[in-house]
Amino acid sequence: MQQLPPPDFAAIQAFVTLADTGSFAAAGKLLGKDPTVLSRRIAALEARLGIRLAERSTRHVALTEAGRAYLARVRPLLHELETADRDAAAFADGEARGHLRLSLPTTFSRMWLDPLIIAFADAHPLVSIEAEYSNNFAGLVGEAFDAAVRLGEMADSRLIARKIGVRRRLVCAAPAYLARQDPIARPEDLVRQACLTFTGLRDPFRWAFKGPDDRPVVITVTGPLASDDADLLLAGALAGLGILYTTDWHVAPLLRQGALVEILPDWPIADRGAIYIVTPAAGGTPSKTRAFSDWIADGLNPAPWLEDRLGGG
């Protein structure tokens, strides 16, 4: 069988409309096209198929047997295509709907995102959510995620990253640990301390500080515990095991309670990272993804771990 050229959907639409209205004038009025344009489209469709679809007269159009058989097959297909167009437009511009696949950082999500996600699901009943918790930077496109929340620096220019929050790195320890140690006044004093290191960092055993004069100070630390599980390290710090290198969102309530004490507050840790929502592309972002991004951004502004959001002074 000879292979046909790809279908011309404009010609198919013209044919179906002609069959429904019975004349080129009526079909042209319905489609907003000159009748001669529709006539040319249907003639091209007949030439492509190698059959006669309709018999024309000055007043009436009658489908041939082949035309009636073709109409029966293409009418539902054209209807499905029009429905698909409307549904796709609804995803882009209408109410949030559809299946939303999320990639989320484990500890941060459990502390701060889970309540926001539950509230989002309640407010958007047409959206179903599939959330995968991982500290790995999963490939959004390759693994078919609609959006991800990422902590750190965004270096992949193929992704669209929306900054939704800031974070602050710091070092801290339990009062019981500090009571057993000499005073810690400078970053160099940490060399002789038991340090708890997060292996999810690029170079977890090198801690970089900025002094009061913005002079960088980089030290190499050692200690009894290293892990990519931030909660394990936090438990170790609370037990008095050593000094924790962490982020404000992870320990802010504990600092206010006095369970942990910040060390070297006048020596900030150099960190260009932030909190981002990442999507695969900017153009054509579905309404479900935009709605989720806006919801999370609003929920983290201002940051809920800051004192004024938690009832402090």
Summary of the structure (lengths in Angstrom):
residues: 313
radius of gyration: 31.5
end to end distance: 80.7
largest distance: 104.0
contacts: 897
relative contact order: 0.13
helix: 41%
strand: 23%
